[in-house]
Amino acid sequence: MNLKLRGHHLLCLKGFQGYGYDENFVRNMKYINSKRKDNSTTITLLDCPDDICASCPNLKNNVCEDETQNERIIAMDREVLKKFDVKKEHNSIELFKKVDEIFNTTESVSKICYECMWHEKCLFYQKLLNNR
């Protein structure tokens, strides 16, 4: 299976614990989170709507909420993506190991996670805060 994921969603998946915008979004997020843990899964990296966004109620006409919010999210994606080769498919397990190596301090995710509405519930972000 190949998943298409935007850059910042690599971090979201690390911290996901069942919260979301609505039931459909949560169900899809759980599905994708389980698939990304399968060694046969590959991931294509994007800076635009992906397999997670497909079930987001905030996505309208391929834009997240509004142009300002959409631009902020693309900037978050690009901050993550500059650490990876975006021209190739990645083995999911190997990719998420790299995510752990690269994004291992609050400083390493400050431009990405700081203004996120989920950072207080995000297991990934909370773990980084507790490891200070």
N, C-alpha and C positions, 0 to 999 in steps of 0.2 A: 504494500500500500504506500502511496505517496501522499503526504500532507503538504499543503501550501500554508506557510505561516509567515506572518509579518514579524519583523525583528523583535519588537517589544513583547510579543506574545510568547517568546521563548522564556522570558522571565515570569510572565503571568502563569504559565503552565507549571513552573516550579513552585509557585506559591498558592495555587488553586486549592481550595478546600470546600467547594460546594456553593459558594455565593455567586450571584449573577443578576442580570437585569430582569430575567423572567425564567419560567420553568423550561421553555424551549432552549434558551441560551445555556442554562445549566446542564441540561441533558446533552447537548452537543459538546459542551466543554468537557464533561466527564468522558464522553466517547473519545474525543481527540486526545485527552490526557492519557487514557488507557492505551491508545494506539501508539503514542509517542514512546511508550515504554517497551514496545515490541522491537526486537532486533532486526526484523525484516522490514520495518517501516523506514522510508526515506523522507527527507524534508527538502522542499524547495523554499528558499527564503525570499520574502517580498517586502516592499514598503507601500503596500496597497491592501485593500480588503482581501481577506484570506478565508480559510475554512472555518475559522472561529467567527469572523465577522458575518459570515453567511446567515447565522441565526441571531444576529444582534438586532434588537428593535430600534437602535439608534442609527442604523445604516439606511440611508435614503439616497437613491440614485448614485450609489457608489461613493457617497460622502458620509463621514461619521459626524452626526449631529448638525454641524454647520461648517463653513469654510475655515473659520478660526480654529475650532477644535480639530478639524481634519488636518490642518497644517501642523498643529502641535503634535498630533499622533504620528504623522509622517516623520517629523523631526526625531521623535523617540525611536521610531523604527530605524532610522538611519544611524543614530547613535550606537545602536546594537550592531547593525549590519556592517559597520566599518571594521568590525573585528573578525569578520568571516568572509570566505569566498562565496559570493552570491551567484557565481556563474555555474556552480555545480550542485548536484543533489548530494545531500549529506545523510549518512547513516544516522538515524535518530539517537541511538544510544551514545555514539561517539560525539555527536553534536552537543548533547546535553551535558556530557562530561566536560567539554570545552566551555560551555556556559558556566559551569561551576568553577572552573579554573580562572576564567576571565572576570566574572562578576562575583567577587568574593568579599567585598567590603561595601559599606554604605556609600563611600565616596565613588566607587565604581559604577553605582547605579543612580547617583544623585540627579543627573540630568534626565534620567528615564523615569524613575519611580517617585520622585519627591512630590509632585503634584497629583499623583494618581489617587483617585477616589477610593481605591481598594487597599492602599498601603497599610492601613491599620488592621486589616483582616488577612493580609497576605502572609502566608507562612514563610516564604522566601525572604521578604523584606524584614519581617520580624526576627528571623534567625540572624540576619546580618546586623540588625540593631543590637541584639543580645550578645554578639561576638565582639563588640567594640572593645 
